Amino acid sequence: MAQTRTTFQGKVRSSGGSAKGNATAGVTVLSVMFSFDPTATTATNVKIGSSATSGEDLTLPKGAVPISITTKAVATGGTNPTVDIGTSADNDGLFNELDADANNTTTVAAGALVTTTGLTADSVITGMKGASAATGGTYTGILTYYCVDDGKDS
């Protein structure tokens, strides 16, 4: 039996069970799994899911603030291979020289595009080899992020 899906356009917030107006509502943390070829010599659009070649391109919304990435499937070969993850505006703007062969590790987003105001526009996420290239495999990670919100009651 297939599970149903609900997609929201608005930001999902919660006051943690407190009555409206008694506590500041916080936004939910979102996550998405994506993959790409860690040997790519130019930035390529990452794909949602576990395939580096098929699936939808990952696009983060305007105002998204990346938090971290957890590596789930790793690049192979090379000496301590790394990858860069960013957008067309900055190839390593989210993660620069991310360890590509350390499974189940979490890295905090610290690139130039990671700001308190979030991404300035809807942004397709890209990935490519870092300074130390892998020779094969598929890089798969789980990206967590939130969307900037003013905290006002709706």
Secondary structure, DSSP 4 states (H G I P E B T S, - for coil): -PPP----SSPPEE-TTPPBTTB--EEPPEEEEEEE-TT-SS-EE-EESS-SSSSPBPEEPTTEEEEEEEEEEEEESSSS-EEEEEETTEEEEEEEEEESS-TT-EEE--STT--TT--SS-EE-EEEE-SS---EEEEEEEEEEEE-------
